[in-house]
Amino acid sequence: MIVLTDDEDLAVQAKLNFSLGAKAYDTYLQGFRCTQLAGGVVTAYARSEYMAAVISAEYSTQIADAVESVVGQPATMVLVLPRPR
C-alpha cells in the first residue's frame, strides 16, 4: 500500500486541473483528495456524497492516469468516498 504524501496529492491535483480544465476542476474536484494506492485501487475523498458519485462516474480514468504517473505504480480502479465529517 502506498500512502500519498501531500506533495504527491498536489501533483495529482495539478495534473487533473491541467487535463480537465479549470472550470471542470473547480466545479467538481474542489476539496478532492487522493490518499492511497493499494493493489491498483486509488482511494480518494470528495467533499460530499453527491460529488463522490459524480467524480467516480465521470473522472475515474483521468484520476487513475494522474495517480499512476505521479506514483509510478499501476492504478486500475478509483474508489471515491465522501469525506468523513
Residue frames relative to the residue before (quaternion, step in Angstrom):
aa qw qx qy qz dx dy dz
M 1.0000 0.0000 0.0000 0.0000 0.00 0.00 0.00
I 0.1745 -0.7649 0.6150 0.0794 3.53 -1.01 0.92
V 0.1909 -0.7506 0.6236 0.1066 3.55 -0.77 1.06
L 0.3737 -0.7471 0.5054 0.2162 3.56 -0.64 1.10
T 0.4019 -0.6894 0.5498 0.2470 3.54 -0.99 0.88
D 0.6744 -0.4657 0.3647 0.4420 3.56 -1.27 0.17
D 0.6485 0.5208 -0.3171 0.4556 3.59 1.00 -0.82
E 0.6496 0.5001 -0.3172 0.4768 3.60 0.98 -0.78
D 0.6392 0.5177 -0.3244 0.4670 3.58 0.99 -0.81
L 0.6565 0.5004 -0.3096 0.4720 3.59 0.97 -0.82
A 0.6268 0.5240 -0.3338 0.4702 3.59 1.06 -0.71
V 0.6274 0.5173 -0.3277 0.4810 3.60 1.02 -0.79
Q 0.6702 0.4986 -0.3020 0.4593 3.58 0.89 -0.91
A 0.6340 0.5217 -0.3321 0.4644 3.59 1.01 -0.76
K 0.6495 0.5098 -0.3166 0.4670 3.59 0.95 -0.83
L 0.6606 0.4999 -0.3045 0.4702 3.59 0.98 -0.85
N 0.6299 0.5303 -0.3289 0.4624 3.58 0.98 -0.82
F 0.6708 0.4953 -0.2914 0.4688 3.57 0.96 -0.88
S 0.7385 0.4400 -0.2482 0.4465 3.60 0.80 -0.99
L 0.7334 0.4143 -0.2372 0.4840 3.62 1.01 -0.73
G 0.4585 -0.6526 0.4662 0.3829 3.55 1.13 -0.62
A 0.6392 -0.5834 0.3582 0.3503 3.53 -1.13 0.72
K 0.6534 0.5356 -0.3322 0.4193 3.61 0.92 -0.85
A 0.6899 0.4553 -0.2800 0.4882 3.61 0.84 -0.97
Y 0.6400 0.5267 -0.3314 0.4508 3.57 0.95 -0.85
D 0.7039 0.4663 -0.2778 0.4582 3.59 0.79 -0.99
T 0.6550 0.5215 -0.3150 0.4470 3.59 1.06 -0.69
Y 0.8348 0.2574 -0.0929 0.4777 3.58 0.75 -1.06
L 0.7960 0.3614 -0.1676 0.4557 3.58 0.92 -0.81
Q 0.3781 0.7040 -0.5114 0.3161 3.58 1.20 0.24
G 0.8052 0.2144 -0.1784 0.5233 3.61 -0.72 1.02
F 0.4679 0.6726 -0.4297 0.3796 3.57 1.33 0.08
R 0.0113 0.8042 -0.5934 0.0303 3.60 -1.03 0.77
C 0.2572 -0.7276 0.6180 0.1502 3.56 -0.99 0.94
T 0.1662 -0.8377 0.5156 0.0687 3.57 -0.75 0.99
Q 0.8323 -0.0645 0.0658 0.5466 3.61 0.93 -0.73
L 0.2077 -0.7183 0.6494 0.1385 3.49 -1.42 0.33
A 0.1169 0.7932 -0.5825 0.1337 3.57 -0.56 1.18
G 0.8479 -0.0117 -0.0179 0.5297 3.57 -0.66 1.09
G 0.7036 -0.4592 0.2624 0.4746 3.58 1.08 0.66
V 0.6316 0.5165 -0.3284 0.4759 3.59 1.28 -0.04
V 0.2503 -0.7490 0.6005 0.1252 3.54 -0.77 1.11
T 0.1588 -0.7569 0.6259 0.1012 3.57 -0.92 0.91
A 0.0372 0.8006 -0.5917 0.0868 3.54 -0.78 1.09
Y 0.2650 -0.7603 0.5757 0.1422 3.53 -1.27 0.46
A 0.1846 -0.7662 0.6100 0.0820 3.54 -1.07 0.87
R 0.6608 -0.5614 0.3372 0.3666 3.56 -1.24 0.37
S 0.8017 0.0539 -0.0395 0.5940 3.62 1.18 -0.34
E 0.6634 -0.4911 0.3819 0.4158 3.54 -1.30 0.21
Y 0.6298 0.5342 -0.3260 0.4601 3.57 1.03 -0.80
M 0.6839 0.4747 -0.2893 0.4726 3.59 0.84 -0.96
A 0.6038 0.5506 -0.3581 0.4516 3.60 1.05 -0.67
A 0.6657 0.4986 -0.3006 0.4667 3.58 0.97 -0.85
V 0.6579 0.5021 -0.3089 0.4686 3.59 0.94 -0.88
I 0.6647 0.5007 -0.3033 0.4642 3.59 0.86 -0.96
S 0.6559 0.5195 -0.3096 0.4517 3.57 0.90 -0.91
A 0.7099 0.4660 -0.2609 0.4591 3.57 0.90 -0.92
E 0.7988 0.3644 -0.1562 0.4525 3.58 0.89 -0.92
Y 0.8370 0.2662 -0.0792 0.4715 3.60 0.95 -0.79
S 0.3257 0.7826 -0.4861 0.2126 3.62 1.20 0.21
T 0.6551 0.5194 -0.3204 0.4455 3.59 0.90 -0.86
Q 0.6765 0.4861 -0.2937 0.4687 3.58 0.89 -0.91
I 0.6335 0.5204 -0.3308 0.4674 3.59 1.04 -0.75
A 0.6533 0.5101 -0.3140 0.4630 3.59 0.89 -0.91
D 0.6539 0.5112 -0.3129 0.4617 3.59 0.94 -0.85
A 0.6675 0.5042 -0.3011 0.4578 3.59 0.92 -0.90
V 0.6650 0.4890 -0.3067 0.4739 3.60 0.90 -0.90
E 0.6442 0.5292 -0.3194 0.4505 3.57 0.93 -0.88
S 0.6931 0.4725 -0.2915 0.4598 3.59 0.89 -0.84
V 0.6672 0.4851 -0.3070 0.4747 3.62 1.07 -0.63
V 0.7629 0.3912 -0.2014 0.4737 3.58 0.81 -1.01
G 0.3693 -0.7524 0.4750 0.2682 3.58 1.10 -0.63
Q 0.6266 0.4663 -0.3405 0.5235 3.57 1.26 0.41
P 0.5749 -0.6138 0.4011 0.3631 3.61 -1.06 0.63
A 0.0921 -0.7567 0.6464 0.0332 3.53 -1.09 0.89
T 0.0901 -0.8508 0.5178 0.0002 3.57 -0.42 1.23
M 0.7924 0.1446 -0.0597 0.5896 3.58 1.22 -0.41
V 0.1903 -0.7739 0.5944 0.1078 3.57 -1.14 0.62
L 0.1400 -0.7611 0.6314 0.0485 3.54 -0.89 1.04
V 0.0527 -0.8056 0.5900 -0.0084 3.57 -0.45 1.22
L 0.0775 -0.8088 0.5827 -0.0165 3.53 -0.67 1.16
P 0.5228 -0.5861 0.4810 0.3896 3.60 -1.15 0.39
R 0.5521 -0.6176 0.4457 0.3393 3.54 -1.05 0.78
P 0.4558 -0.6761 0.4960 0.2984 3.59 -0.89 0.89
R 0.3960 -0.7333 0.5038 0.2273 3.56 -1.03 0.76
